[in-house]
């Protein structure tokens, strides 16, 4: 913060980057929820379409500001006009678009969930942060690329919020080794590397290996290439490559797999799905792309080189071998759950937000 304590703002507006629900939007809703828990007047600002964020906020009784727009540029311009005519309160900019829309605003917080890419985004990010009270990013990795930013790690719900510890999930005796993927089906997320690694394992040490993928393609870009590769793999290995499409909850995938693989090529600003797996007591293999090694912790044994399908295959094979030992599996699962509970559980994240709200001037509100 530029000052340790500010005059209390009249209210908080949480403005999102996109209307659809993604990792950054989930965290923005968590900020709004925590504000309400503290008795802070709060509203969610989002595009009218797609309406995922607004629908989720409205379902919880949150006040909403709907910004009509056909595309991202239209949203940016209309959001800028809205803020210019609604200057009261603090604006929490959950993404680059609202941060740019509030250019020069001295009553805003910038919360970047994705590393700015290319010279245009990097320039916009620098301009958008001018006069901002502070900038938050989700990882030390990203803070190393956004000078002066403070780290506010993401957090995720666990599957057993009402009771802990829950038992370690048992591996079905009749299930072949099954690895899973959850996320956008793109080359940047390493889907083609994962397919290649699975092919290598199926033709060598793991002939009965199953691969289950959950998620949808990011339309445009390389969507057609990835979809063709997935269809071809499923045709070559019927019953061993399964596509679930979009799932309502990560547990819909986790219940089907022994090991989650996060094979990203592009640098990840955080790695929410890895934290979700640790919370659900699912072992995980990650690559060294961006913040992924940071999420799983120093010394984690199953980190593959990004963009190297052969090394990814070898790392998956080592992890599956470790899981065959019940003692090692219990240790891996317990260590992952412990790391989640200490760093990425809701109580930890909400405590951090409480401190931030106090520094922003909301002292003396109900916790």
Number of C-alpha atoms within 10 A of each C-alpha: 15 11 10 10 15 16 10 16 16 13 16 21 23 25 26 29 25 24 22 19 20 13 16 21 23 17 21 25 23 19 23 22 19 20 26 17 15 16 15 20 17 23 23 24 27 29 28 20 18 16 16 18 26 26 17 14 20 13 9 10 10 19 15 19 18 16 19 14 18 12 12 14 11 14 24 22 17 17 26 19 13 16 16 13 9 9 11 14 16 21 28 24 28 26 22 25 24 29 31 22 21 27 18 15 21 15 18 25 24 26 27 25 26 17 22 19 10 8 9 9 13 16 12 16 23 13 15 23 24 15 15 22 18 20 23 21 26 24 24 20 21 25 19 12 13 19 10 11 22 19 16 20 20 25 23 23 16 22 17 11 11 8 7 9 10 12 8 13 14 8 16 11 6 6 13 16 20 18 26 23 25 24 21 20 24 23 21 17 23 24 25 23 23 27 19 19 22 27 20 18 19 17 11 9 11 16 15 16 19 22 26 21 23 19 16 18 18 14 11 7 11 14 17 14 12 19 16 11 16 20 14 13 18 16 12 12 17 11 12 19 23 18 16 13 16 17 14 8 9 17 16 13 20 22 12 16 23 24 23 26 27 28 30 28 22 16 20 23 22 27 24 20 20 25 29 23 25 27 25 24 28 25 27 27 25 26 27 21 25 22 20 27 24 17 24 23 13 8 9 16 16 21 24 24 17 22 22 17 22 18 17 28 22 17 22 26 18 14 21 20 13 14 21 12 10 12 10 13 20 17 12 22 21 19 18 24 25 16 17 27 20 12 18 25 22 19 15 16 21 19 12 13 17 19 12 16 21 16 18 23 17 23 17 10 13 11 12
